């Protein structure tokens, strides 16, 4: 590797660190505020999701395990799932249009790229929806995901979650 390449690599690393530091600073600044205080950060769909989370009432915890009660957790997941589905539909329409254009033009690489972007978009929107809703009940999404995973150890709970997924996907 030449000295010129080393300089480029170092500059790229410094630039990357600067971007990450700026992002962390912005995240820290906004995480210190209530969600509703971040100007312009919430879409109409986000606000509706938060309203629906409020309608669930305060989180209900099992007094023995200090984890969310499964009935509350499943209603919470329904709100989050429907919210994510709504946001995905809006973006999906544009992706489908672009994908079809590339297919017609015979550009298979772009076609495959858009399919991957759609998959990534779905995961990102789902993660963002869960994070938004989790913050609304003063929890983090990792804790909720862990409780969901643990809940599926019960066959009855796993069945109820599968029914919910089916309901949301219709």
Secondary structure as the mmCIF struct_conf table of DSSP 4:
data_model
#
loop_
_struct_conf.conf_type_id
_struct_conf.id
_struct_conf.beg_label_comp_id
_struct_conf.beg_label_asym_id
_struct_conf.beg_label_seq_id
_struct_conf.end_label_comp_id
_struct_conf.end_label_asym_id
_struct_conf.end_label_seq_id
HELX_RH_AL_P HELX_RH_AL_P1 UNK A 3 UNK A 31
TURN_TY1_P TURN_TY1_P1 UNK A 32 UNK A 32
BEND BEND1 UNK A 33 UNK A 33
HELX_RH_3T_P HELX_RH_3T_P1 UNK A 35 UNK A 37
BEND BEND2 UNK A 38 UNK A 38
TURN_TY1_P TURN_TY1_P2 UNK A 39 UNK A 40
HELX_RH_AL_P HELX_RH_AL_P2 UNK A 44 UNK A 55
TURN_TY1_P TURN_TY1_P3 UNK A 56 UNK A 56
BEND BEND3 UNK A 58 UNK A 58
STRN STRN1 UNK A 61 UNK A 61
TURN_TY1_P TURN_TY1_P4 UNK A 63 UNK A 65
BEND BEND4 UNK A 67 UNK A 67
STRN STRN2 UNK A 68 UNK A 68
HELX_RH_AL_P HELX_RH_AL_P3 UNK A 70 UNK A 104
TURN_TY1_P TURN_TY1_P5 UNK A 105 UNK A 106
HELX_RH_AL_P HELX_RH_AL_P4 UNK A 108 UNK A 136
TURN_TY1_P TURN_TY1_P6 UNK A 137 UNK A 138
HELX_RH_AL_P HELX_RH_AL_P5 UNK A 141 UNK A 151
TURN_TY1_P TURN_TY1_P7 UNK A 152 UNK A 153
BEND BEND5 UNK A 154 UNK A 154
HELX_RH_AL_P HELX_RH_AL_P6 UNK A 155 UNK A 169
#
